[in-house]
Amino acid sequence: MHRATGYTVNCDPEVFDEALYQQAVHRLWARAARPAPQHPVPASSPSRSAPARRTP
């Protein structure tokens, strides 16, 4: 997050993997670029609910 806001961050390569970071950023941007799936609007419920079924 700091890098996205313009900060320079120096980390030991054992702690921070630049290639893995770049891959994660790419995936996040790709996910954000795709529109969210549209879910169908549920049908309106009947004005009277059906009685509950009872099993013997």
C-alpha distances in whole Angstrom, upper triangle without the diagonal:
4,5,5,7,9,9,11,10,13,14,17,18,19,16,13,15,14,16,15,11,12,14,12,10,14,15,12,13,17,17,16,18,21,23,23,26,29,31,35,36,38,42,43,45,49,50,52,50,52,54,52,54,55,56,59
4,5,5,7,5,8,7,11,12,16,17,19,16,13,15,14,17,16,12,14,17,15,13,16,18,16,16,20,20,19,21,24,26,27,30,33,35,38,39,42,45,47,48,52,53,55,54,56,57,55,57,59,60,63
4,5,5,5,6,7,10,12,15,16,18,16,13,14,12,14,14,11,11,14,13,11,14,16,15,15,18,19,18,20,23,25,26,30,33,35,39,40,42,46,47,49,53,55,57,55,57,59,57,58,60,61,64
4,6,7,10,11,14,16,19,19,21,19,16,16,14,16,15,12,12,14,13,10,13,15,12,12,16,17,15,17,20,22,23,27,30,32,35,37,39,43,44,46,50,52,54,52,54,56,55,56,58,59,63
4,6,9,11,15,17,20,21,23,21,18,19,17,19,19,15,15,18,16,13,16,18,16,15,19,20,18,20,23,24,25,29,32,34,37,38,41,44,46,48,51,53,55,53,56,58,56,58,60,61,64
4,7,9,13,16,19,20,23,20,17,19,16,19,19,16,15,19,18,15,17,20,18,17,21,22,20,22,25,27,28,32,35,37,41,42,44,48,49,51,55,56,58,57,59,61,60,61,63,64,68
4,6,10,13,16,18,20,18,15,17,15,18,19,15,16,19,18,16,19,21,19,19,23,24,22,24,28,30,31,34,37,39,43,44,46,50,51,53,57,58,60,58,60,62,61,62,64,65,68
4,7,10,13,15,18,16,13,15,13,16,17,14,15,19,18,16,19,22,20,20,24,25,24,26,29,32,33,36,39,41,45,46,48,52,53,55,59,61,62,61,63,64,63,64,66,66,70
4,6,10,12,14,12,10,12,11,15,15,13,14,17,17,16,19,21,20,21,24,25,24,26,29,32,32,36,39,41,44,46,48,52,53,55,59,60,62,60,62,63,61,63,64,65,68
4,7,9,12,10,9,11,11,15,15,13,15,18,18,18,21,23,22,23,26,27,27,29,32,35,35,38,41,43,47,49,51,54,56,57,61,63,64,62,64,65,63,65,66,66,69
4,6,8,7,6,9,10,13,14,12,15,17,17,17,20,22,22,23,26,27,27,29,32,34,35,38,41,43,46,48,50,54,55,57,60,62,63,61,63,64,62,63,64,64,67
4,5,5,6,9,10,14,14,14,16,18,18,19,22,23,24,25,28,29,29,32,34,37,37,40,43,45,48,50,52,56,57,59,62,64,65,63,64,65,63,64,65,65,68
4,5,5,6,8,10,11,12,14,16,16,18,20,21,22,24,26,27,28,30,32,35,35,38,41,43,47,49,51,54,56,58,61,63,64,62,63,64,62,63,64,64,67
4,6,7,10,12,12,13,16,17,17,19,21,22,23,25,27,28,29,31,33,36,36,38,42,43,47,49,50,54,56,57,61,63,64,61,62,63,61,61,62,62,65
4,7,10,12,11,11,15,16,16,17,20,21,21,23,25,26,27,29,31,34,34,36,39,41,44,46,48,52,53,54,58,60,61,58,60,61,58,59,60,60,62
4,6,9,8,8,11,13,12,14,16,18,18,20,22,23,24,26,28,31,31,33,37,38,42,44,46,50,51,53,56,58,60,57,59,60,57,58,59,59,62
4,6,5,6,9,10,11,12,14,16,17,19,20,21,23,25,26,29,30,32,36,37,41,43,45,49,51,52,56,58,59,57,58,60,57,58,59,59,62
4,5,5,6,9,10,11,12,14,15,17,18,20,21,23,25,28,29,31,35,37,41,43,45,49,51,52,56,58,60,58,59,60,58,59,61,61,64
4,5,5,6,9,10,11,12,14,15,17,18,20,21,23,26,27,30,33,35,39,42,44,47,50,51,55,57,59,57,58,59,57,58,59,59,62
4,5,5,6,9,10,11,12,14,15,17,18,20,22,25,25,27,31,33,37,39,41,45,47,48,52,54,56,53,54,56,54,54,56,56,59
4,5,5,6,9,10,11,12,14,15,17,18,20,23,24,27,30,32,36,38,40,44,46,47,51,53,55,53,54,55,53,54,56,56,59
4,5,5,6,9,10,11,12,14,15,16,19,22,23,26,29,32,35,38,40,43,46,48,51,54,55,53,54,56,54,55,57,57,61
4,5,5,6,9,10,11,12,14,15,17,20,21,23,27,29,33,35,38,41,44,45,49,51,53,51,52,54,52,53,54,54,58
4,5,5,6,9,10,11,12,14,16,19,19,22,25,27,31,33,35,39,41,43,46,49,50,48,49,51,49,50,52,52,55
4,5,5,6,9,10,11,12,15,18,19,21,25,27,31,33,35,39,41,43,47,49,50,49,50,52,50,51,53,54,57
4,5,5,6,9,10,11,13,16,18,20,24,26,30,32,35,38,41,43,46,49,50,49,50,52,50,51,53,54,57
4,5,5,6,9,10,11,14,15,17,21,23,27,29,32,35,38,39,43,46,47,45,46,49,47,48,50,50,53
4,5,5,6,9,10,13,14,16,20,22,26,28,30,34,36,38,42,44,46,44,45,47,46,47,49,49,53
4,5,5,6,9,12,13,16,20,22,26,28,31,34,36,39,42,45,47,45,47,49,48,49,51,52,55
4,5,5,7,10,12,14,18,21,24,27,29,33,35,37,41,44,45,44,45,48,46,47,50,50,54
4,5,5,8,9,12,15,18,21,24,26,30,32,34,38,40,42,40,42,44,43,44,46,47,50
4,6,7,9,12,15,18,21,23,26,29,31,34,38,40,42,40,42,44,43,45,47,48,52
4,6,9,12,15,18,21,24,27,30,32,35,38,41,43,42,43,46,45,46,49,50,53
4,6,9,12,15,18,21,24,27,29,32,35,38,40,39,40,43,42,43,46,47,50
4,6,9,12,15,17,20,24,26,29,32,35,37,36,37,40,39,41,44,45,48
4,6,9,13,15,18,21,23,26,29,32,34,33,34,37,36,37,40,41,45
4,6,10,12,15,18,21,23,27,30,32,30,32,34,33,35,37,38,42
4,6,9,12,15,18,20,24,26,29,28,29,32,32,33,36,37,41
4,6,9,12,15,17,21,23,25,24,25,28,28,29,32,34,37
4,6,9,12,15,18,21,23,22,23,26,26,28,31,32,36
4,6,9,12,15,17,20,19,21,24,25,26,30,32,35
4,6,8,12,15,17,16,17,21,21,23,26,28,32
4,6,9,12,14,14,15,19,20,22,25,27,31
4,7,9,12,12,14,18,19,21,25,27,31
4,6,8,8,10,14,15,18,21,24,28
4,5,6,9,12,14,17,20,23,27
4,7,10,13,15,18,22,25,28
4,6,9,12,15,18,22,24
4,6,9,12,15,18,21
4,6,9,12,15,18
4,6,9,13,15
4,6,10,13
4,7,10
4,6
4
